[in-house]
Amino acid sequence: MAVGIEPIGEMVLLAMENAPEKTESGLLLPEEARDKMTVGRVEAVGPDAKSVSVGDRVIFRQFSGTKMEWMGMDYLLIPEEDIQAKVME
């Protein structure tokens, strides 16, 4: 599904994941911990991005990129170099 935003160069568009309010064991997570979540799903990539593709779930640097809201969803436009790892599921 196209988002309507096409990154240029090595930029990557991530859909921000909302942190769960509880752990699997039922512990409530404080708002502070949820704000530090740095995981997102790749929604679009620029033509020069080489190491990620649409649909990848990735971990990125905490204070990187440009946060935006687009059509009711939270996104982050980030340079590919600020993506630190892929989440293997």
Summary of the structure (lengths in Angstrom):
residues: 89
radius of gyration: 13.5
end to end distance: 21.3
largest distance: 42.5
contacts: 223
relative contact order: 0.30
helix: 9%
strand: 39%
